Amino acid sequence: MSLIKVCEVSKSYGDGDKLVEALSNINLEINQGEFLALMGPSGSGKSTLLSIIGGLTPPTSGTLLIDDIDVYALDSERLADFRHEYVGFVFQQYQLIPYLTALENVMLPLAITSRPGKEQREMALEVLDKVGLRSKSLRLPSQLSGGEQNRVAIARAIVNRPAIIFADEPTGSLDSKTAKELLELFQALNKDGLTIIMVTHNEENLAWVSRAIYIRDGFLAQIP
């Protein structure tokens, strides 16, 4: 069943002679429960497409439907609610708050909910347990390894129990052993029902995904 439908999506930056076409007439359907890789060289448009599908960057033209919701037809408040309900993000640089503990970083997305503090804490500890870091919940990011920080970022992304996880080059700064552990975690989350869309340039990561999309110069170059 299609969870995401990208319909004739284009994205341009600048104007006049300086107009840059980042994406051109992208059509793509992503099924619920897929683990999809967006592949392509630097500057190909893959991160732009991820940002559009994630509800962060509106396209210049075209439509994005997620769960039959016309995402960019929503007003700003409803769009923020949509992102909070449907999506979680994992970035290459983790973007953890350095003066907050792992637990407090994971609890951040829950701060805007009406859930009691005790429930928020329990939810955060539950996902830290899922990523194998419950015992380090009170450590600051500086007291964690790069792989552990990445796991905290994943826990933060899934604490709201979203339907979709977006990961932008999540293994880019990791050694091969830590990258393998991360991909194993993604695969386990995917088997639990999460749809995962991962931008990567590393073809070795394709062993972990269910499908790969290749983007070159703003066009879909290949759909295996």
Secondary structure, DSSP 8 states (H G I E B T S, - for coil): -EEEEEEEEEEEES-GGG-EEEEEEEEEEEETT-EEEEE--TTSSHHHHHHHHTTSS--SEEEEEETTEEGGGS-HHHHHHHHHHHEEEEETT----TTS-HHHHHHGGGTTS---HHHHHHHHHHHHHHTT-GGGTTS-GGGS-HHHHHHHHHHHHHTT--SEEEEESTTTTS-HHHHHHHHHHHHHHHHTT-EEEEE---GGGGGG-SEEEEEETTEEEE--
